[in-house]
Amino acid sequence: MTVGFGSMKNLGQGEGAVIERRSGVALWRQIADRMRREIAAGLADESGRMPPEVALAARFGVNRHTVRSAIAALVQEGVLRAEQGRGTFVEGRQRLAYPIRARTRFSEGLASQTRELNAALLGHGVEPAPDDVARALGLQAGARVVRLETLSQADGRPVSRGRGWFDAERFGGMAKAFARTRSVTASFKALGLTDYLRHSTVVTARHADAADLRDLQLSPGAIVLVTIAVNVDTEGRPVQYSETRFAADRIELHVEGSEGKAAGQAFPPAAAHSPFTRK
């Protein structure tokens, strides 16, 4: 299994970033990003309570309305919670650790960290393979592929949205199987493939696009981790090409060795543009 990390581009997440009033990034978004970093550095008190809005406005050099908008965005993203009459608190839930390993499985990777996992089929179709999909699956240009659009949730919170492509000649029933099983692994088994392996993964990060904001229930400017992956059967033949977009405030990617041992790499929220992102 190979894992690559796409080039990172600073989108205002680095240490010591200053507020840029003419940067093209909304001021409240910049404050939300600054606040997120300072929360990790201990901005809240021991109970998790955030400083009052007036103190935050003075700290960041903006008005209270801007601070209020930034807090609302972080509440929507699950970083903060507002309690009537008490103030704003850091949400205690930690990011889920999603392992990328030889056998990468959504349910197995997160089952011990959550009470409930769900997946939904957002859309599907059979179409000619775009060039990059055909190359990844080892198909002739224009060969028919099944496309699945999926959304995964953990304990009621959306954590990832994915797009996957499969050889229609071999896995023509994939959409029907997924609609029934809500699992790619179970769908493969239903179609005769009992085991498959992760061949390669490329990880990048970027600001959420409109579909991410809608499906993952994020606010503008939020960060998503993007994985581009190829899975193969036990004979090395490609069976799936996928792009998965994870809510970075809810998921941390852990790269493991082939035997499930940590390979010493974790991918926290960062900021970059994915060269593979498809509209």
SEGU-76892 format. One record per residue (C-alpha): residue in three letters; residue number from 1; x, y, z. Coordinates in pm, whole numbers. Last residue first. Layout:
REM SEGU-76892
<site drennu="ALA" fifi="NUM" u="X" v="Y" w="Z"/>
...
***
This chain:
REM SEGU-76892
<site drennu="LYS" fifi="279" u="-1716" v="1878" w="-991"/>
<site drennu="ARG" fifi="278" u="-1408" v="1664" w="-948"/>
<site drennu="THR" fifi="277" u="-1132" v="1715" w="-695"/>
<site drennu="PHE" fifi="276" u="-814" v="1538" w="-802"/>
<site drennu="PRO" fifi="275" u="-568" v="1824" w="-779"/>
<site drennu="SER" fifi="274" u="-672" v="1867" w="-416"/>
<site drennu="HIS" fifi="273" u="-610" v="2220" w="-290"/>
<site drennu="ALA" fifi="272" u="-449" v="2265" w="48"/>
<site drennu="ALA" fifi="271" u="-521" v="2342" w="409"/>
<site drennu="ALA" fifi="270" u="-457" v="2147" w="724"/>
<site drennu="PRO" fifi="269" u="-674" v="1949" w="961"/>
<site drennu="PRO" fifi="268" u="-489" v="1655" w="1115"/>
<site drennu="PHE" fifi="267" u="-321" v="1377" w="912"/>
<site drennu="ALA" fifi="266" u="-152" v="1117" w="1126"/>
<site drennu="GLN" fifi="265" u="174" v="947" w="1045"/>
<site drennu="GLY" fifi="264" u="389" v="713" w="1252"/>
<site drennu="ALA" fifi="263" u="324" v="397" w="1055"/>
<site drennu="ALA" fifi="262" u="93" v="265" w="1322"/>
<site drennu="LYS" fifi="261" u="74" v="-110" w="1319"/>
<site drennu="GLY" fifi="260" u="-220" v="-268" w="1136"/>
<site drennu="GLU" fifi="259" u="-8" v="-535" w="970"/>
<site drennu="SER" fifi="258" u="26" v="-342" w="645"/>
<site drennu="GLY" fifi="257" u="141" v="-29" w="823"/>
<site drennu="GLU" fifi="256" u="-97" v="240" w="947"/>
<site drennu="VAL" fifi="255" u="-182" v="592" w="834"/>
<site drennu="HIS" fifi="254" u="-418" v="766" w="1077"/>
<site drennu="LEU" fifi="253" u="-669" v="1015" w="933"/>
<site drennu="GLU" fifi="252" u="-834" v="1248" w="1184"/>
<site drennu="ILE" fifi="251" u="-1210" v="1298" w="1160"/>
<site drennu="ARG" fifi="250" u="-1460" v="1540" w="1315"/>
<site drennu="ASP" fifi="249" u="-1307" v="1886" w="1272"/>
<site drennu="ALA" fifi="248" u="-1164" v="1779" w="936"/>
<site drennu="ALA" fifi="247" u="-1502" v="1685" w="788"/>
<site drennu="PHE" fifi="246" u="-1392" v="1406" w="553"/>
<site drennu="ARG" fifi="245" u="-1409" v="1409" w="172"/>
<site drennu="THR" fifi="244" u="-1374" v="1075" w="-2"/>
<site drennu="GLU" fifi="243" u="-1266" v="1032" w="-364"/>
<site drennu="SER" fifi="242" u="-1279" v="678" w="-495"/>
<site drennu="TYR" fifi="241" u="-1147" v="426" w="-744"/>
<site drennu="GLN" fifi="240" u="-1265" v="70" w="-687"/>
<site drennu="VAL" fifi="239" u="-1192" v="-281" w="-815"/>
<site drennu="PRO" fifi="238" u="-835" v="-258" w="-944"/>
<site drennu="ARG" fifi="237" u="-681" v="-599" w="-1018"/>
<site drennu="GLY" fifi="236" u="-401" v="-699" w="-779"/>
<site drennu="GLU" fifi="235" u="-487" v="-1068" w="-747"/>
<site drennu="THR" fifi="234" u="-624" v="-1015" w="-394"/>
<site drennu="ASP" fifi="233" u="-864" v="-753" w="-529"/>
<site drennu="VAL" fifi="232" u="-762" v="-390" w="-562"/>
<site drennu="ASN" fifi="231" u="-862" v="-62" w="-398"/>
<site drennu="VAL" fifi="230" u="-755" v="277" w="-533"/>
<site drennu="ALA" fifi="229" u="-783" v="590" w="-322"/>
<site drennu="ILE" fifi="228" u="-809" v="968" w="-347"/>
<site drennu="THR" fifi="227" u="-848" v="1106" w="4"/>
<site drennu="VAL" fifi="226" u="-965" v="1459" w="81"/>
<site drennu="LEU" fifi="225" u="-957" v="1619" w="426"/>
<site drennu="VAL" fifi="224" u="-1216" v="1895" w="457"/>
<site drennu="ILE" fifi="223" u="-1169" v="2242" w="606"/>
<site drennu="ALA" fifi="222" u="-1447" v="2487" w="692"/>
<site drennu="GLY" fifi="221" u="-1450" v="2820" w="506"/>
<site drennu="PRO" fifi="220" u="-1827" v="2840" w="475"/>
<site drennu="SER" fifi="219" u="-2008" v="2648" w="755"/>
<site drennu="LEU" fifi="218" u="-2038" v="2272" w="764"/>
<site drennu="GLN" fifi="217" u="-2343" v="2044" w="754"/>
<site drennu="LEU" fifi="216" u="-2155" v="1755" w="591"/>
<site drennu="ASP" fifi="215" u="-2401" v="1732" w="301"/>
<site drennu="ARG" fifi="214" u="-2463" v="2102" w="243"/>
<site drennu="LEU" fifi="213" u="-2124" v="2251" w="324"/>
<site drennu="ASP" fifi="212" u="-1949" v="1965" w="143"/>
<site drennu="ALA" fifi="211" u="-2166" v="2018" w="-166"/>
<site drennu="ALA" fifi="210" u="-2082" v="2390" w="-169"/>
<site drennu="ASP" fifi="209" u="-1708" v="2332" w="-141"/>
<site drennu="ALA" fifi="208" u="-1514" v="2280" w="181"/>
<site drennu="HIS" fifi="207" u="-1172" v="2444" w="205"/>
<site drennu="ARG" fifi="206" u="-888" v="2212" w="119"/>
<site drennu="ALA" fifi="205" u="-690" v="1913" w="234"/>
<site drennu="THR" fifi="204" u="-477" v="1649" w="66"/>
<site drennu="VAL" fifi="203" u="-430" v="1274" w="104"/>
<site drennu="VAL" fifi="202" u="-334" v="1032" w="-175"/>
<site drennu="THR" fifi="201" u="-408" v="667" w="-106"/>
<site drennu="SER" fifi="200" u="-282" v="355" w="-283"/>
<site drennu="HIS" fifi="199" u="-341" v="-19" w="-313"/>
<site drennu="ARG" fifi="198" u="-595" v="-71" w="-34"/>
<site drennu="LEU" fifi="197" u="-693" v="-436" w="-35"/>
<site drennu="TYR" fifi="196" u="-996" v="-647" w="-127"/>
<site drennu="ASP" fifi="195" u="-1171" v="-957" w="5"/>
<site drennu="THR" fifi="194" u="-1489" v="-1156" w="-60"/>
<site drennu="LEU" fifi="193" u="-1571" v="-1032" w="-410"/>
<site drennu="GLY" fifi="192" u="-1876" v="-1225" w="-534"/>
<site drennu="LEU" fifi="191" u="-2131" v="-948" w="-594"/>
<site drennu="ALA" fifi="190" u="-2288" v="-980" w="-247"/>
<site drennu="LYS" fifi="189" u="-1938" v="-972" w="-102"/>
<site drennu="PHE" fifi="188" u="-1862" v="-645" w="-286"/>
<site drennu="SER" fifi="187" u="-2187" v="-499" w="-154"/>
<site drennu="ALA" fifi="186" u="-2097" v="-599" w="201"/>
<site drennu="THR" fifi="185" u="-1762" v="-420" w="166"/>
<site drennu="VAL" fifi="184" u="-1922" v="-113" w="5"/>
<site drennu="SER" fifi="183" u="-2178" v="-90" w="286"/>
<site drennu="ARG" fifi="182" u="-2534" v="44" w="301"/>
<site drennu="THR" fifi="181" u="-2653" v="-319" w="250"/>
<site drennu="ARG" fifi="180" u="-2967" v="-273" w="35"/>
<site drennu="ALA" fifi="179" u="-2887" v="54" w="-144"/>
<site drennu="PHE" fifi="178" u="-2530" v="-71" w="-171"/>
<site drennu="ALA" fifi="177" u="-2637" v="-388" w="-353"/>
<site drennu="LYS" fifi="176" u="-2856" v="-196" w="-597"/>
<site drennu="ALA" fifi="175" u="-2576" v="49" w="-671"/>
<site drennu="MET" fifi="174" u="-2315" v="-227" w="-708"/>
<site drennu="GLY" fifi="173" u="-2515" v="-447" w="-947"/>
<site drennu="GLY" fifi="172" u="-2296" v="-378" w="-1250"/>
<site drennu="PHE" fifi="171" u="-1986" v="-483" w="-1060"/>
<site drennu="ARG" fifi="170" u="-1780" v="-676" w="-1317"/>
<site drennu="GLU" fifi="169" u="-1898" v="-516" w="-1642"/>
<site drennu="ALA" fifi="168" u="-1976" v="-188" w="-1466"/>
<site drennu="ASP" fifi="167" u="-1616" v="-148" w="-1346"/>
<site drennu="PHE" fifi="166" u="-1654" v="52" w="-1023"/>
<site drennu="TRP" fifi="165" u="-1638" v="425" w="-940"/>
<site drennu="GLY" fifi="164" u="-1670" v="586" w="-598"/>
<site drennu="ARG" fifi="163" u="-1776" v="928" w="-474"/>
<site drennu="GLY" fifi="162" u="-1770" v="995" w="-103"/>
<site drennu="ARG" fifi="161" u="-1911" v="1212" w="170"/>
<site drennu="SER" fifi="160" u="-1770" v="1201" w="518"/>
<site drennu="VAL" fifi="159" u="-1841" v="1271" w="885"/>
<site drennu="PRO" fifi="158" u="-2215" v="1346" w="901"/>
<site drennu="ARG" fifi="157" u="-2319" v="1351" w="1267"/>
<site drennu="GLY" fifi="156" u="-2589" v="1112" w="1390"/>
<site drennu="ASP" fifi="155" u="-2361" v="899" w="1602"/>
<site drennu="ALA" fifi="154" u="-2124" v="858" w="1307"/>
<site drennu="GLN" fifi="153" u="-2257" v="939" w="960"/>
<site drennu="SER" fifi="152" u="-2150" v="843" w="608"/>
<site drennu="LEU" fifi="151" u="-2277" v="999" w="284"/>
<site drennu="THR" fifi="150" u="-2253" v="828" w="-54"/>
<site drennu="GLU" fifi="149" u="-2239" v="905" w="-427"/>
<site drennu="LEU" fifi="148" u="-2191" v="587" w="-632"/>
<site drennu="ARG" fifi="147" u="-2071" v="570" w="-994"/>
<site drennu="VAL" fifi="146" u="-2089" v="247" w="-1195"/>
<site drennu="VAL" fifi="145" u="-1845" v="237" w="-1486"/>
<site drennu="ARG" fifi="144" u="-1878" v="185" w="-1860"/>
<site drennu="ALA" fifi="143" u="-1557" v="198" w="-2061"/>
<site drennu="GLY" fifi="142" u="-1489" v="541" w="-2213"/>
<site drennu="ALA" fifi="141" u="-1112" v="504" w="-2212"/>
<site drennu="GLN" fifi="140" u="-1024" v="137" w="-2177"/>
<site drennu="LEU" fifi="139" u="-1004" v="15" w="-1821"/>
<site drennu="GLY" fifi="138" u="-720" v="-26" w="-1570"/>
<site drennu="LEU" fifi="137" u="-932" v="104" w="-1282"/>
<site drennu="ALA" fifi="136" u="-707" v="404" w="-1211"/>
<site drennu="ARG" fifi="135" u="-660" v="479" w="-1580"/>
<site drennu="ALA" fifi="134" u="-1034" v="461" w="-1653"/>
<site drennu="VAL" fifi="133" u="-1111" v="687" w="-1356"/>
<site drennu="ASP" fifi="132" u="-856" v="947" w="-1469"/>
<site drennu="ASP" fifi="131" u="-987" v="942" w="-1827"/>
<site drennu="PRO" fifi="130" u="-1355" v="973" w="-1735"/>
<site drennu="ALA" fifi="129" u="-1534" v="636" w="-1741"/>
<site drennu="PRO" fifi="128" u="-1849" v="630" w="-1954"/>
<site drennu="GLU" fifi="127" u="-2153" v="632" w="-1726"/>
<site drennu="VAL" fifi="126" u="-2373" v="417" w="-1504"/>
<site drennu="GLY" fifi="125" u="-2541" v="613" w="-1226"/>
<site drennu="HIS" fifi="124" u="-2572" v="672" w="-856"/>
<site drennu="GLY" fifi="123" u="-2700" v="918" w="-598"/>
<site drennu="LEU" fifi="122" u="-2712" v="1003" w="-230"/>
<site drennu="LEU" fifi="121" u="-2678" v="646" w="-102"/>
<site drennu="ALA" fifi="120" u="-2675" v="663" w="275"/>
<site drennu="ALA" fifi="119" u="-2434" v="527" w="535"/>
<site drennu="ASN" fifi="118" u="-2486" v="484" w="907"/>
<site drennu="LEU" fifi="117" u="-2265" v="421" w="1209"/>
<site drennu="GLU" fifi="116" u="-2394" v="408" w="1567"/>
<site drennu="ARG" fifi="115" u="-2234" v="395" w="1910"/>
<site drennu="THR" fifi="114" u="-1895" v="529" w="1808"/>
<site drennu="GLN" fifi="113" u="-1524" v="480" w="1877"/>
<site drennu="SER" fifi="112" u="-1501" v="98" w="1859"/>
<site drennu="ALA" fifi="111" u="-1687" v="88" w="1527"/>
<site drennu="LEU" fifi="110" u="-1472" v="353" w="1354"/>
<site drennu="GLY" fifi="109" u="-1220" v="153" w="1150"/>
<site drennu="GLU" fifi="108" u="-1434" v="-157" w="1121"/>
<site drennu="SER" fifi="107" u="-1727" v="38" w="979"/>
<site drennu="PHE" fifi="106" u="-1527" v="243" w="730"/>
<site drennu="ARG" fifi="105" u="-1302" v="-37" w="607"/>
<site drennu="THR" fifi="104" u="-938" v="5" w="499"/>
<site drennu="ARG" fifi="103" u="-774" v="-333" w="458"/>
<site drennu="ALA" fifi="102" u="-408" v="-254" w="392"/>
<site drennu="ARG" fifi="101" u="-428" v="52" w="617"/>
<site drennu="ILE" fifi="100" u="-583" v="396" w="649"/>
<site drennu="PRO" fifi="99" u="-721" v="423" w="1002"/>
<site drennu="TYR" fifi="98" u="-992" v="678" w="1088"/>
<site drennu="ALA" fifi="97" u="-940" v="836" w="1431"/>
<site drennu="LEU" fifi="96" u="-1259" v="1014" w="1537"/>
<site drennu="ARG" fifi="95" u="-1207" v="1371" w="1647"/>
<site drennu="GLN" fifi="94" u="-1277" v="1439" w="2012"/>
<site drennu="ARG" fifi="93" u="-1617" v="1524" w="2156"/>
<site drennu="GLY" fifi="92" u="-1595" v="1775" w="2440"/>
<site drennu="GLU" fifi="91" u="-1746" v="2072" w="2257"/>
<site drennu="VAL" fifi="90" u="-1572" v="2384" w="2381"/>
<site drennu="PHE" fifi="89" u="-1819" v="2598" w="2570"/>
<site drennu="THR" fifi="88" u="-2012" v="2918" w="2505"/>
<site drennu="GLY" fifi="87" u="-2200" v="3097" w="2781"/>
<site drennu="ARG" fifi="86" u="-2412" v="3001" w="3080"/>
<site drennu="GLY" fifi="85" u="-2753" v="3165" w="3029"/>
<site drennu="GLN" fifi="84" u="-2843" v="2949" w="2733"/>
<site drennu="GLU" fifi="83" u="-2565" v="2704" w="2656"/>
<site drennu="ALA" fifi="82" u="-2377" v="2748" w="2327"/>
<site drennu="ARG" fifi="81" u="-2168" v="2462" w="2192"/>
<site drennu="LEU" fifi="80" u="-1829" v="2482" w="2023"/>
<site drennu="VAL" fifi="79" u="-1629" v="2275" w="1774"/>
<site drennu="GLY" fifi="78" u="-1933" v="2099" w="1625"/>
<site drennu="GLU" fifi="77" u="-1918" v="2265" w="1283"/>
<site drennu="GLN" fifi="76" u="-2241" v="2456" w="1347"/>
<site drennu="VAL" fifi="75" u="-2106" v="2579" w="1682"/>
<site drennu="LEU" fifi="74" u="-1785" v="2687" w="1509"/>
<site drennu="ALA" fifi="73" u="-1985" v="2889" w="1254"/>
<site drennu="ALA" fifi="72" u="-2197" v="3051" w="1525"/>
<site drennu="ILE" fifi="71" u="-1878" v="3144" w="1716"/>
<site drennu="ALA" fifi="70" u="-1736" v="3318" w="1409"/>
<site drennu="SER" fifi="69" u="-2061" v="3508" w="1352"/>
<site drennu="ARG" fifi="68" u="-2067" v="3621" w="1717"/>
<site drennu="VAL" fifi="67" u="-1704" v="3735" w="1693"/>
<site drennu="THR" fifi="66" u="-1788" v="3944" w="1387"/>
<site drennu="HIS" fifi="65" u="-2088" v="4097" w="1566"/>
<site drennu="ARG" fifi="64" u="-1871" v="4166" w="1871"/>
<site drennu="ASN" fifi="63" u="-1638" v="4395" w="1676"/>
<site drennu="VAL" fifi="62" u="-1283" v="4306" w="1571"/>
<site drennu="GLY" fifi="61" u="-935" v="4338" w="1721"/>
<site drennu="PHE" fifi="60" u="-882" v="3968" w="1788"/>
<site drennu="ARG" fifi="59" u="-837" v="3989" w="2165"/>
<site drennu="ALA" fifi="58" u="-1074" v="4284" w="2202"/>
<site drennu="ALA" fifi="57" u="-1354" v="4099" w="2025"/>
<site drennu="LEU" fifi="56" u="-1277" v="3787" w="2227"/>
<site drennu="ALA" fifi="55" u="-1307" v="3982" w="2553"/>
<site drennu="VAL" fifi="54" u="-1639" v="4135" w="2444"/>
<site drennu="GLU" fifi="53" u="-1768" v="3795" w="2336"/>
<site drennu="PRO" fifi="52" u="-1706" v="3635" w="2673"/>
<site drennu="PRO" fifi="51" u="-1406" v="3401" w="2717"/>
<site drennu="MET" fifi="50" u="-1484" v="3038" w="2630"/>
<site drennu="ARG" fifi="49" u="-1595" v="2786" w="2892"/>
<site drennu="GLY" fifi="48" u="-1426" v="2445" w="2869"/>
<site drennu="SER" fifi="47" u="-1443" v="2390" w="3246"/>
<site drennu="GLU" fifi="46" u="-1069" v="2442" w="3280"/>
<site drennu="ASP" fifi="45" u="-1084" v="2774" w="3092"/>
<site drennu="ALA" fifi="44" u="-1099" v="2810" w="2713"/>
<site drennu="LEU" fifi="43" u="-811" v="2951" w="2505"/>
<site drennu="GLY" fifi="42" u="-594" v="2644" w="2569"/>
<site drennu="ALA" fifi="41" u="-375" v="2600" w="2259"/>
<site drennu="ALA" fifi="40" u="-637" v="2389" w="2078"/>
<site drennu="ILE" fifi="39" u="-889" v="2667" w="2145"/>
<site drennu="GLU" fifi="38" u="-633" v="2911" w="2005"/>
<site drennu="ARG" fifi="37" u="-626" v="2728" w="1676"/>
<site drennu="ARG" fifi="36" u="-1005" v="2717" w="1643"/>
<site drennu="MET" fifi="35" u="-1028" v="3084" w="1741"/>
<site drennu="ARG" fifi="34" u="-790" v="3183" w="1465"/>
<site drennu="ASP" fifi="33" u="-996" v="2986" w="1211"/>
<site drennu="ALA" fifi="32" u="-1320" v="3138" w="1340"/>
<site drennu="ILE" fifi="31" u="-1161" v="3485" w="1330"/>
<site drennu="GLN" fifi="30" u="-1059" v="3432" w="966"/>
<site drennu="ARG" fifi="29" u="-1410" v="3317" w="885"/>
<site drennu="TRP" fifi="28" u="-1561" v="3624" w="1057"/>
<site drennu="LEU" fifi="27" u="-1338" v="3845" w="843"/>
<site drennu="ALA" fifi="26" u="-1454" v="3684" w="519"/>
<site drennu="VAL" fifi="25" u="-1165" v="3562" w="304"/>
<site drennu="GLY" fifi="24" u="-1094" v="3788" w="2"/>
<site drennu="SER" fifi="23" u="-772" v="3906" w="167"/>
<site drennu="ARG" fifi="22" u="-876" v="4269" w="214"/>
<site drennu="ARG" fifi="21" u="-918" v="4268" w="591"/>
<site drennu="GLU" fifi="20" u="-627" v="4032" w="651"/>
<site drennu="ILE" fifi="19" u="-619" v="3916" w="1015"/>
<site drennu="VAL" fifi="18" u="-274" v="3788" w="1099"/>
<site drennu="ALA" fifi="17" u="-153" v="3429" w="1100"/>
<site drennu="GLY" fifi="16" u="86" v="3363" w="1388"/>
<site drennu="GLU" fifi="15" u="81" v="2988" w="1350"/>
<site drennu="GLY" fifi="14" u="-58" v="2866" w="1022"/>
<site drennu="GLN" fifi="13" u="-422" v="2818" w="926"/>
<site drennu="GLY" fifi="12" u="-468" v="3107" w="684"/>
<site drennu="LEU" fifi="11" u="-505" v="2902" w="371"/>
<site drennu="ASN" fifi="10" u="-144" v="2790" w="346"/>
<site drennu="LYS" fifi="9" u="-104" v="2545" w="58"/>
<site drennu="MET" fifi="8" u="-5" v="2185" w="118"/>
<site drennu="SER" fifi="7" u="125" v="1966" w="-162"/>
<site drennu="GLY" fifi="6" u="-50" v="1631" w="-176"/>
<site drennu="PHE" fifi="5" u="40" v="1359" w="71"/>
<site drennu="GLY" fifi="4" u="96" v="1012" w="-70"/>
<site drennu="VAL" fifi="3" u="20" v="671" w="75"/>
<site drennu="THR" fifi="2" u="128" v="345" w="-85"/>
<site drennu="MET" fifi="1" u="0" v="0" w="0"/>
***
